[in-house]
Amino acid sequence: MKKKSAIELIAGTDIRGERQAWAARYDAVRAYTEALAAPLSAEDQTVQSMPDVSPTKWHRAHVSWFFENFLLVPHLSGYRPFDPDFGYLFNSYYETVGPRHPRPARGLVSRPGIEAIARYRAHVDDGMQRLIRTASDAPWGALATLIELGLNHEEQHQELLLMDILHVLSCNTLDPAYGCPPGGGEDSVLPALEWVNIGGGLRQIGHAGDGFAFDNETPRHRVWLEPFLLASRLVTCGEYLAFIGDEGYRRPDLWKSEGWATVNAQNWDAPLYWRNDGPGWSVFTLEGRRPIDPAQPVRHVSFYEADAYARWAGKRLPTEAEWEIAATEQAEVLDQLAGAVWQWTASPYVAYPGFRPPAGAIGEYNGKFMSNQMVLRGGASITPAGHARATYRNFFPPNARWCVGGIRLAEDAS
């Protein structure tokens, strides 16, 4: 049976109502991207502070390129690309589509400016609305699948936009604030720490049922788990300060070899954006520099730091299968599963048994990155509402700190 999209579930079998729902959702997602960029000046939107960071205006253009390249050019009769050069400038990593501007040099593209990017987005939006209205019924199912992928892709870039601008602004010695982050501030009430016992046995993980999922969440498959315990909440800044105070960054016995080499090469002594100002520790946030709140989850730590902390605490990181089973079976007794930080797991990002990437350029979306990455689960405070789910597999290199990575501990039940 073909899985239904979220829009199909809302609209039922009414094709006209389904298309209206798609048009409304498309507008809402696209408008949210612009709302996120609105507090930023043209200068803010052009800076690239490190190779992993992309300028805000590049994010705005790239997600538009995605819709233009994969939907409008092949499927909307008479559509003319906004600018033929944009295909080179705003392709990210799709080798089969054609050559692209080098990722580390995106900040050197001062032109087109943000006004031209806004016109580009409007041009693509007009085309997409025409496509949604006028596409014949025969290919509509395939088009709706691509539209849903494009919208989820844009939501990923909404989170990246905020991750990247935080890094950009952190490089300014004046500590300028972006503004109030989406969703407002977080609750500083510290949940009690309990250890939730999860029984072992044969389970299934991976996406199943109705609704959207990325290809890397499939296929659903069986896993064997030994009994384990999972912390009911995330590791806090106060707890991580104890790790720092116990010379955690100076003890090679706590670190994996590559992690220890990175600590020394990069002179790490605290999470990214932390600073010891004399009166006490502070952290740079989207709202500017703030004193460390001991009750808040620690964030912007790498896998290496999360793993070292777990070893220092006498625990370990959960595997992604353990995390998913716990989030599915014990969600009612686990705090901060989503909406705070992405949670590092001990699992490398590899294909599930039986995984096959889709044919064509879309197949480059996830599968090509299944090497030298670690999986994170959950969802961060800056993750768009409704974007993540228990089966969602986020992934970053083990040394990545600008992503909103945090720590949840596990241990063997025995």
C-alpha positions, 0 to 999 in steps of 0.5 A: 500500500502506498504511504499517504503524505501528511497533506493527503491525510488532511485532505483525504481523497479530494485532489482539489483540497489536497492541492490547496493544502499543499499551496498553503503549506508551501507558502507557510514554509517559505514565509518562515525562512524569510521571517528567520532572515528578516532580522539580519542585514545584508552584511550579516547575510553575506558572511561565511565564518568557517567552511562549514557555515553558509551565508544566510543569503546562500541558504535562501537561494539554495532552497529555491534552487532545489525547487527550481531544479527538481520541480519547475524546470522538468515539470512546469511547461514554459518555466524559465530559470531566473538566472542561468548562473544561479545553478552553479552558485547555489547547487550544494553537493549534487554532482549529477546536476553539474559543477558548483561553486566551492563550499568554502568560498560561498562567503566570497559571493557578494553578488547577487545581493539579498535583493536579487535573492528575494526576487529569485525566491518570488520567481520560484514561488510564483512558479511553484504555485502555478505548478501546484494549481495546473499540474495534471492529475496523472503525475501529481502523486510523484510531484507531491512527493517531491514537493514534500521532500523540498519543504522538509529540505527547506526546514532543514536549512531553516535550522542550519540558517540559525546554526550558521548565523550564531557562529557568524555573530559569535566571531564579532567581538561586540557579541551582537544578538540575533534576537529572540530565538524561535519558540522563545526562551527555554524553561530553566527548571531542572527535571529530576534525574532518573534511570529508566530501565529498558528491557532487551530483546528483538525490536524493530526500528526505522520509519513505518506507517503514514507520513513523511520520512527521509530515505535514510530512516528506512527500511524498518528492520529488526535489531537486538537489544541487551537490557539497558538504562537511559537517563531521563533527562539531558546532561546540564551545563552545571554537570558539564562544569564539574567535568571541566573542573575535574580537568576533563579536557586535560585527561587523555584517558577520557578521550578517543584518539582522534578526539584527544588530537582534536582537543590539542590541535584546536585548544578546546577547554569548554563547549563552543561559545563558552567563555570564562570571563573572570566573574564566571562562565558565560555562553554566546547565544542567539540572544547575545552573551549570557551567564551560564545557566547550570540547569540548562542542557549543555549544547554545542559539544562534539561527539568527542566531548559527549563521549569523553563526558560519558566516560568521565561520568562512568556511563556511555552514550546510547546507540541510536537503536536504544534511543529510538526504542526508548523514545518509542516505548518510554516517552512518557517518562523521558524528559527533553526528548526533543525541543532542547538539543540534538543528542549524540549517539554512539552509532556511526551513520551507516545505511540500514539493512536493505537501504537503497538510495533513490535513482537520480540526483535525489539519491545524493540527498543522504546516502552519499554521506554515510561515512565518517559521521555520527548519528544524533537523535531528538531535535533542538530548540531551533528545529522547526516545529513538527520537523523531527520524529523518533525515527529521524537520523541527524548526522554530523562529523564527530568533531562538529560543535556548531551543530546543537549537539548535547548529551543523554547518558546510558549504561548497561543494565547489568 
